[in-house]
Amino acid sequence: MNPRIGSLLIVAALALSAQPAIADGSLLQPREQSDRILPVDEAFRVQPALWQNGQLIIGIDAAPGCYLYRDKFGVVVLAPANLVLGKSDLRAGETHHDEHFGEVRVFRDRLLARYKTPSATPPQKVRIRYQGCAENLVCYPPQERVLTVETVR
C-alpha cells in the first residue's frame, strides 16, 4: 500500500471516531477539574508551623480528590538541635486500599499534628516530610519542606 494512502486512512479513521464527541460538543469542553493533575504545592498546602501553648502545630491541607499518607508524614526539629518532640496527637485517618502499599491510612482533607515538648523552649526550624496522591491519577514523590516556626501568643 502506498504510504500516503495509509496515512490518509489513519486520519479518516481518527476523524470518524471523534465524530460523536464533536457532535455532542464534549471534545470542545474543558476537562473536568478532578481530571487535572495539580502541582504538588497546590495539591498539598503546607500551613505555617506554629508554636502555641507549649505545642508545635503542623498542618497540611489536601485539595479535593487528593490524600496524604499517614505513615509517610514526619517531623524533625532542626533548631535547636537538641530539642526533642513528644508524641503527636495525629488522628488515625481513614483506611484506604492502595495498589502499591496495600492497606494504608490516609487524610483526605487535612492532616493536623500537635506535638508537645518536654522543654519550654520552642523549636525554631523543623523539617517535615510527607507524601500523597491525586485519586486515580498520580502519586506524588515524597516531599520535604523546612519551616520556620512562628510563635503565637
N, C-alpha and C positions, 0 to 999 in steps of 0.2 A: 504494500500500500504506500502511496505517496505520503511522505511525512507532512506535507501541507494539508492534505485531506484529513489525515489522522488528527492534526491539531484542530481543524475546524469541527470535526465530530466531537472532540472533547469539549470545546467551547459550547457547542449546541447542546450537549447533554447537561452541562452545568447550568445553562440558561433555562432549560426546560425544568430542571429540578428546583430551581429557585422561583419559578412562576407562582406557586401557591403563596410563598412568603411575600412576593412582590404584590400580588393581588390583594392580600389582606393587610398590607402595609407593615407587617411585622419586621421585614428586613430593614425598613427605614426607621424603626423605632429604636431609641437608645436601649442598651442592655439594662436589665434590672439592676438596681443598686446592690442587691445581695450577690450578684454575679461578679461584681468588680472587686479585684484584689487590691486592698488598701495598702499603702506604705505602712511599714511596721509601726512607726510613731503615730499614725492615725488609728491603726487597729488597736494599739495598746498605749493609752495616755498615762504616762508616769506622773503622779502628783508630787508636789514638793514634799520632801522629808521633813517632818515636824517633830520637835521636842516639846511636849506639853504634859504638865503634871507628873513629871518623872517617867514619862514613857516616850519611846521613839515610835512614830506612826508613819507607816509606809502604805501608800495606796496606788493601785493601777486600775484604771477604768478600761474595760474591754468594749469595743464597738459592737453594735448589734451584729449577730452572726459570727462573732469571734469568741474564743475562750482561751483561758490561761491554764496551764498545768499546775496543779498544787505542788507536786513533788519536784518541779523544775524551778521553784521560787526559793531564793535565799538572800540573806543579808549578812554582810561582813563590815565591821567597823574598821575604817582606815585611820581615823584620827579622833581621839588619841589612841595610839596603837595598843595600849594595854587594857582598854575598856572592853569588858565582856558583856554581851547581851544576855538577858534572861530568856526564858521560853516565850514564844509568841502565843497570842490568842487567835491565831489564824483558824477560821472555821473549817469544817471538813470539806466543803464544796459538794458538788454533785457527782455521782458515779457516771462514767462515760466509757463506752467501749471504743477504743482507739485501734485502728487496723495495724499500727506499728507497735504500740506499747501495751495492748490488751486492756484490761480493766484499770482505769485511772480515775482520779478525782480532778475536777475542773471547776473553774469560776467563769460563768458566762456574763456576768455584769461587772462586778467589782471585786478585786482582791484587796482586802484591808487587813493589815497586820499591825499589832501593837506589841512592843517589847518593853519590858521593864529592865532596868539595870541595877546591879547591887550598889552602884555608886550614885551620888547626887550629881556627878559631872555629866553633862550631856555629850553625846557624840558630836563631832564637828563635821566629819565626812564619812559616808558609807558607800559601799558598792552593793548594788542589787543585781541579781541575775534572775531571768525569767524566760519562759518560752510559751508560745501559744500557737493557735491555728485559726484560720478562717474556715468555718464549717464547710466541708465538702469541696474546698478549693485548694488550699495550700497550708502547710505548716511552716511557720517562720523559723529561721535558725535561732539558736539560743542568743539572748540579748544580755548586755551588761551595761549598766549606767553607774556613774559616780555622781552622788548627790551631796550637796552641802546642806547640812541640817539647819533648819530655821527654828529658833526658839519662839514659842507662842506663850504669852503670859495671860 
